[in-house]
């Protein structure tokens, strides 16, 4: 039940993530080659906000659907999906308007170097990204991994092609990059929505009830995402106040981001898989988590060794000498990412077991370390302070989640 079929499903999800990471890598490298360090620093500065906004949307709509839908029958599941989709549209619209207002205020009242047109294009790109990710999560909730794979190929393949075209014609900049993200996300999403239109059947009478269910599951996830404003790299880059340092940070994150296919595949695949397994008992959850953790540990050990011994060659190939960070600095970034990735199966298991509060507390622990110790490190050490602070905060935060998970396994139903 959990071997051959699970491996096949995981391969499809990893394949989709390979295309996703290839698109992100292509955009990052080509944009870094095309613009100044300050301009690329703006792109790096804004990118963590996408992750935080995505966390808010996932917390209120996608994740509650993935966790709760396995317990619903077909007709009720269709109604729940429709109501969650309406909730997603409301959340996306509110986030879009907030992004535009905040962005325009900073563009005209403050001097962060981010123009109003960049803010508007960025806000639209984020909304398009939210829609594509929501639809992707819905497909994953039914473990329909083949459709997820082809949907991902359409989204990310078009992004790679468009980025290459703009790069070859010398028109790739921040504005055109956000247009590419918007177009490559919206078009496949609209096609998928059209194909799935009969699965959407809004039931107004059940909307408030379904909203309460989503809030019950997602409130701690939203809180965790908001804490990302403090425990993410954004706060440290603000403290440093140097867009060129932000650009160096973005380059240093590229080797760590190459782990994304495995990391994102684990995160998106294990939550629905463990949610289904949890319906059959905690022992099934424990077995799957042990298997996933062992697999990811082996991959992480090998990858960190490769990064340390090959980082100079990798940076030279990608950037041609424009950026040349230390091998030790790159290793610190990959180690920090590795700690987070190592704990993904445990985090997914806690979400599947409807314990989202522990994730919030873990993020609170991490945020406390970053704001206190991390701020001092960045002021005194520059970009070197970022991975050290995050490594310490990740060890404590993820360690707490592992402790909670083991405690839940010992409890009886």
C-alpha positions as CSV (number, residue, x, y, z in Angstrom):
1,X,0.0,0.0,0.0
2,X,2.8,2.4,0.9
3,X,5.7,1.1,-1.2
4,X,5.4,0.8,-5.0
5,X,2.4,3.1,-5.5
6,X,3.8,5.7,-3.1
7,X,7.1,5.7,-4.8
8,X,5.5,6.2,-8.2
9,X,3.3,9.0,-6.9
10,X,6.4,10.6,-5.3
11,X,8.4,10.4,-8.5
12,X,5.6,12.3,-10.3
13,X,5.5,15.0,-7.6
14,X,9.4,15.3,-7.7
15,X,9.3,15.5,-11.5
16,X,6.8,18.4,-11.2
17,X,9.0,20.1,-8.6
18,X,12.0,19.7,-10.9
19,X,10.3,21.8,-13.5
20,X,9.2,24.3,-10.8
21,X,12.8,24.6,-9.5
22,X,14.2,24.8,-13.0
23,X,11.8,27.7,-13.7
24,X,12.8,29.5,-10.5
25,X,16.5,28.9,-11.2
26,X,16.2,30.1,-14.8
27,X,14.5,33.3,-13.7
28,X,17.0,34.0,-10.9
29,X,20.1,33.3,-12.9
30,X,19.0,35.2,-16.1
31,X,17.7,38.1,-14.1
32,X,20.9,38.3,-12.1
33,X,22.9,38.4,-15.3
34,X,20.6,41.0,-16.9
35,X,20.2,43.7,-14.2
36,X,22.4,45.5,-11.7
37,X,23.1,44.1,-8.2
38,X,20.8,46.7,-6.7
39,X,17.9,45.8,-9.1
40,X,18.4,42.1,-8.4
41,X,18.5,42.9,-4.7
42,X,15.0,44.3,-5.0
43,X,13.8,41.1,-6.6
44,X,15.4,39.1,-3.8
45,X,14.0,41.5,-1.2
46,X,10.4,41.0,-2.5
47,X,10.6,37.2,-3.0
48,X,10.3,36.1,0.6
49,X,7.0,38.0,0.8
50,X,5.5,35.6,-1.8
51,X,6.3,32.7,0.5
52,X,4.7,34.5,3.5
53,X,1.6,35.4,1.5
54,X,1.4,31.9,0.1
55,X,1.5,30.6,3.7
56,X,-1.5,32.8,4.6
57,X,-3.5,31.5,1.6
58,X,-2.6,27.9,2.3
59,X,-3.5,28.3,5.9
60,X,-7.0,29.6,5.3
61,X,-8.0,27.5,2.2
62,X,-5.6,24.9,0.7
63,X,-4.3,23.1,3.7
64,X,-7.7,22.8,5.5
65,X,-9.1,21.3,2.3
66,X,-6.3,18.8,2.0
67,X,-6.6,17.8,5.6
68,X,-10.4,17.6,5.9
69,X,-11.5,16.4,2.4
70,X,-10.5,12.7,2.8
71,X,-13.2,12.4,5.5
72,X,-16.0,13.7,3.2
73,X,-18.2,11.9,0.7
74,X,-18.2,12.9,-2.9
75,X,-21.2,15.3,-2.8
76,X,-20.1,17.0,0.4
77,X,-16.5,17.2,-0.8
78,X,-17.7,19.0,-4.0
79,X,-19.6,21.5,-1.9
80,X,-16.6,22.0,0.5
81,X,-14.3,22.5,-2.5
82,X,-16.5,25.2,-3.9
83,X,-16.8,27.1,-0.6
84,X,-13.1,26.8,-0.1
85,X,-12.5,28.2,-3.6
86,X,-14.7,31.2,-2.9
87,X,-12.7,31.7,0.4
88,X,-9.5,31.5,-1.6
89,X,-10.8,34.2,-4.0
90,X,-11.7,36.5,-1.1
91,X,-8.4,36.0,0.6
92,X,-6.5,36.6,-2.7
93,X,-8.4,39.8,-3.4
94,X,-7.8,41.2,0.1
95,X,-4.1,40.3,-0.1
96,X,-3.9,41.9,-3.5
97,X,-5.5,45.2,-2.4
98,X,-3.3,45.3,0.7
99,X,-0.2,44.7,-1.4
100,X,-1.1,47.5,-3.8
101,X,-1.9,50.0,-1.0
102,X,1.2,49.2,1.1
103,X,3.4,49.1,-2.0
104,X,2.1,52.4,-3.4
105,X,2.5,54.1,0.0
106,X,6.1,53.1,0.2
107,X,6.8,54.1,-3.4
108,X,5.5,57.6,-2.9
109,X,6.2,58.3,0.8
110,X,9.4,56.4,1.4
111,X,12.6,55.8,-0.5
112,X,13.1,52.1,-0.8
113,X,13.9,52.3,-4.5
114,X,10.9,50.2,-5.5
115,X,8.7,51.9,-8.1
116,X,4.9,51.9,-8.2
117,X,4.8,49.9,-11.5
118,X,6.9,47.2,-9.9
119,X,4.6,47.1,-6.9
120,X,1.5,46.7,-9.1
121,X,3.1,44.0,-11.3
122,X,4.4,42.2,-8.3
123,X,0.9,42.2,-6.6
124,X,-0.7,40.8,-9.8
125,X,2.0,38.1,-10.1
126,X,1.5,37.1,-6.5
127,X,-2.3,36.7,-7.1
128,X,-1.6,34.6,-10.1
129,X,0.8,32.5,-8.2
130,X,-1.8,32.0,-5.4
131,X,-4.3,30.7,-7.9
132,X,-2.0,28.2,-9.5
133,X,-0.8,26.9,-6.1
134,X,-4.4,26.5,-4.8
135,X,-5.4,24.5,-7.9
136,X,-2.2,22.4,-7.5
137,X,-3.1,21.7,-3.9
138,X,-6.6,20.6,-4.8
139,X,-5.2,18.1,-7.3
140,X,-2.8,16.8,-4.7
141,X,-5.6,16.3,-2.2
142,X,-6.9,13.5,-4.3
143,X,-3.4,12.2,-5.0
144,X,-4.0,12.9,-8.7
145,X,-0.2,13.3,-9.2
146,X,-0.2,12.8,-13.0
147,X,-2.5,15.9,-13.5
148,X,-0.3,17.8,-11.0
149,X,2.8,16.9,-13.1
150,X,1.3,18.0,-16.4
151,X,-0.1,21.2,-14.8
152,X,3.3,22.0,-13.4
153,X,5.0,21.3,-16.8
154,X,2.6,23.8,-18.4
155,X,3.1,26.5,-15.8
156,X,6.9,26.2,-15.4
157,X,7.7,25.2,-19.0
158,X,6.0,28.3,-20.3
159,X,7.9,30.4,-17.7
160,X,11.3,29.0,-18.8
161,X,10.5,29.6,-22.5
162,X,9.3,33.1,-21.9
163,X,12.3,34.0,-19.7
164,X,14.7,32.7,-22.3
165,X,13.0,34.7,-25.0
166,X,13.1,38.0,-23.0
167,X,16.7,37.3,-22.0
168,X,17.8,36.7,-25.6
169,X,16.2,39.9,-26.8
170,X,17.8,41.9,-23.9
171,X,14.4,42.9,-22.4
172,X,14.5,40.9,-19.2
173,X,14.1,43.1,-16.1
174,X,12.1,43.1,-12.9
175,X,8.9,44.3,-14.6
176,X,9.0,41.7,-17.4
177,X,9.8,39.0,-14.9
178,X,6.6,39.6,-13.0
179,X,4.7,39.7,-16.3
180,X,6.2,36.3,-17.1
181,X,5.2,34.9,-13.7
182,X,1.6,36.2,-14.1
183,X,1.1,34.9,-17.7
184,X,2.6,31.5,-17.1
185,X,0.4,31.0,-14.0
186,X,-2.9,32.5,-15.2
187,X,-3.2,30.7,-18.5
188,X,-2.9,27.1,-17.4
189,X,-4.9,27.9,-14.3
190,X,-7.9,29.2,-16.4
191,X,-7.7,26.1,-18.6
192,X,-7.8,23.8,-15.5
193,X,-10.7,25.8,-14.0
194,X,-12.6,25.4,-17.2
195,X,-12.0,21.6,-17.3
196,X,-13.1,21.4,-13.6
197,X,-16.0,23.7,-13.8
198,X,-18.5,21.0,-13.0
199,X,-16.8,20.2,-9.8
200,X,-17.5,23.8,-8.5
201,X,-21.0,24.0,-6.9
202,X,-21.2,26.9,-4.5
203,X,-23.6,26.2,-1.5
204,X,-24.2,29.4,0.3
205,X,-25.9,27.7,3.3
206,X,-22.8,25.7,4.2
207,X,-20.3,28.5,3.5
208,X,-20.1,29.8,7.1
209,X,-19.9,26.3,8.5
210,X,-17.1,25.4,6.1
211,X,-15.4,28.7,6.9
212,X,-15.4,27.8,10.6
213,X,-13.7,24.5,9.7
214,X,-11.0,26.2,7.7
215,X,-10.3,28.7,10.5
216,X,-10.1,25.9,13.1
217,X,-7.4,24.2,11.1
218,X,-5.8,27.2,9.5
219,X,-5.6,29.9,12.2
220,X,-2.3,28.6,13.5
221,X,-0.9,28.2,10.0
222,X,-1.8,31.8,9.2
223,X,-0.1,32.9,12.5
224,X,2.9,30.9,11.5
225,X,3.0,32.6,8.1
226,X,2.8,36.0,9.6
227,X,5.7,35.2,12.0
228,X,7.6,34.6,8.8
229,X,7.9,38.4,8.5
230,X,10.1,38.2,11.6
231,X,11.7,34.7,11.2
232,X,12.3,35.1,7.5
233,X,15.3,36.7,5.8
234,X,13.2,39.8,5.1
235,X,13.7,41.3,8.6
236,X,17.5,40.8,8.4
237,X,17.8,42.4,5.0
238,X,15.8,45.4,6.3
239,X,18.2,45.7,9.2
240,X,21.2,45.5,6.8
241,X,19.6,48.0,4.5
242,X,21.9,47.2,1.6
243,X,20.4,45.9,-1.7
244,X,23.8,44.7,-2.9
245,X,24.0,42.6,0.2
246,X,20.5,41.3,-0.6
247,X,21.7,40.4,-4.0
248,X,24.6,38.4,-2.5
249,X,22.1,36.7,-0.2
250,X,20.0,35.8,-3.2
251,X,23.0,34.2,-5.0
252,X,24.0,32.3,-1.9
253,X,20.5,30.9,-1.7
254,X,20.6,29.4,-5.1
255,X,22.5,26.1,-4.2
256,X,20.1,25.7,-1.2
257,X,17.1,26.4,-3.5
258,X,18.2,23.5,-5.7
259,X,17.0,21.2,-3.0
260,X,13.5,22.6,-3.7
261,X,12.4,19.7,-5.9
262,X,12.7,17.2,-3.0
263,X,11.6,19.7,-0.3
264,X,8.5,20.9,-2.0
265,X,7.6,17.4,-3.2
266,X,7.9,16.1,0.3
267,X,5.8,19.0,1.7
268,X,3.0,18.9,-0.9
269,X,2.9,15.1,-1.2
270,X,3.2,14.1,2.4
271,X,0.4,16.2,3.9
272,X,-2.4,14.5,1.8
273,X,-0.7,11.1,2.0
274,X,-0.4,11.3,5.8
275,X,-3.9,12.7,6.1
276,X,-5.2,9.6,4.4
277,X,-2.9,7.4,6.5
278,X,-4.0,9.0,9.7
279,X,-7.6,7.8,9.0
280,X,-6.2,4.3,9.5
281,X,-4.2,4.9,12.7
282,X,-1.1,6.5,14.1
283,X,1.1,3.5,13.3
284,X,0.7,4.2,9.6
285,X,1.7,7.8,10.1
286,X,4.8,6.7,12.2
287,X,5.9,4.3,9.5
288,X,5.5,6.8,6.6
289,X,7.3,9.5,8.5
290,X,10.2,7.2,9.4
291,X,10.6,6.2,5.7
292,X,10.4,9.8,4.4
293,X,12.9,11.0,7.0
294,X,15.4,8.3,6.2
295,X,15.2,9.1,2.5
296,X,15.6,12.8,2.9
297,X,18.5,12.5,5.3
298,X,20.5,10.5,2.8
299,X,19.9,13.0,0.0
300,X,20.8,15.9,2.3
301,X,24.1,14.5,3.4
302,X,25.2,13.8,-0.2
303,X,24.0,17.2,-1.4
304,X,25.8,19.2,1.3
305,X,29.1,17.5,0.4
306,X,28.6,18.2,-3.3
307,X,27.9,21.9,-2.6
308,X,30.9,22.4,-0.4
309,X,33.4,20.8,-2.8
310,X,31.9,22.1,-6.0
311,X,30.5,25.5,-5.1
312,X,33.2,27.6,-6.8
313,X,32.7,25.8,-10.1
314,X,28.9,26.1,-9.8
315,X,29.0,29.9,-9.2
316,X,31.5,30.4,-12.0
317,X,29.2,28.6,-14.5
318,X,26.1,30.4,-13.4
319,X,27.4,33.9,-13.0
320,X,30.7,34.1,-14.9
321,X,32.6,35.7,-12.0
322,X,30.0,38.4,-11.2
323,X,29.3,36.7,-7.9
324,X,31.9,34.5,-6.1
325,X,30.8,33.8,-2.4
326,X,32.8,31.6,-0.1
327,X,32.3,27.9,-0.1
328,X,31.8,28.0,3.7
329,X,29.1,30.6,3.3
330,X,27.2,28.5,0.7
331,X,27.5,25.5,3.0
332,X,26.0,27.4,5.9
333,X,23.0,28.3,3.7
334,X,22.5,24.7,2.6
335,X,22.9,23.4,6.1
336,X,20.2,25.7,7.4
337,X,17.9,24.7,4.5
338,X,18.7,21.0,5.3
339,X,17.5,21.3,8.9
340,X,14.1,22.7,7.7
341,X,13.8,20.0,5.0
342,X,14.7,17.2,7.4
343,X,11.8,18.1,9.6
344,X,9.2,18.3,6.7
345,X,7.8,14.8,7.2
346,X,7.2,15.6,10.9
347,X,5.7,18.9,10.1
348,X,3.4,17.4,7.5
349,X,2.4,14.6,10.0
350,X,1.4,17.2,12.6
351,X,-0.7,19.1,10.0
352,X,-2.4,15.8,8.9
353,X,-3.1,15.1,12.6
354,X,-4.8,18.5,12.8
355,X,-2.1,19.8,15.2
356,X,-1.2,23.1,13.5
357,X,-0.6,24.9,16.8
358,X,2.8,23.3,17.3
359,X,4.0,24.7,14.0
360,X,3.0,28.2,15.1
361,X,4.9,27.7,18.4
362,X,8.0,26.4,16.5
363,X,7.9,29.5,14.2
364,X,7.5,31.7,17.3
365,X,10.7,30.1,18.8
366,X,12.5,30.6,15.5
367,X,11.3,34.2,15.2
368,X,12.5,35.0,18.8
369,X,16.0,33.8,17.9
370,X,16.2,35.6,14.6
371,X,14.9,39.0,16.0
372,X,17.2,38.9,19.0
373,X,20.4,37.1,18.1
374,X,20.0,37.3,14.3
375,X,19.7,41.1,14.2
376,X,23.0,41.5,16.1
377,X,24.7,38.9,13.9
378,X,23.7,40.7,10.7
379,X,24.7,44.1,12.0
380,X,28.2,42.8,12.9
381,X,28.7,40.0,10.3
382,X,26.7,41.1,7.3
383,X,25.3,38.4,5.1
384,X,27.3,35.8,7.1
385,X,25.0,36.4,10.0
386,X,21.9,35.3,8.1
387,X,22.6,31.5,7.7
388,X,24.1,31.2,11.2
389,X,21.0,32.8,12.9
390,X,18.7,30.7,10.8
391,X,20.6,27.5,11.5
392,X,20.2,28.1,15.2
393,X,16.6,29.1,15.0
394,X,15.7,26.1,12.7
395,X,17.4,23.6,15.0
396,X,15.4,24.8,18.0
397,X,12.1,25.3,16.2
398,X,12.1,22.0,14.3
399,X,13.5,20.2,17.4
400,X,10.3,21.3,19.2
401,X,8.1,19.9,16.5
402,X,9.9,16.6,16.6
403,X,9.3,16.5,20.3
404,X,5.6,17.2,20.0
405,X,5.2,14.6,17.2
406,X,6.8,11.9,19.3
407,X,4.6,12.8,22.2
408,X,1.4,12.6,20.1
409,X,2.4,9.1,18.9
410,X,2.5,7.9,22.5
411,X,-1.0,9.2,23.2
412,X,-4.0,7.0,22.7
413,X,-6.9,8.0,20.4
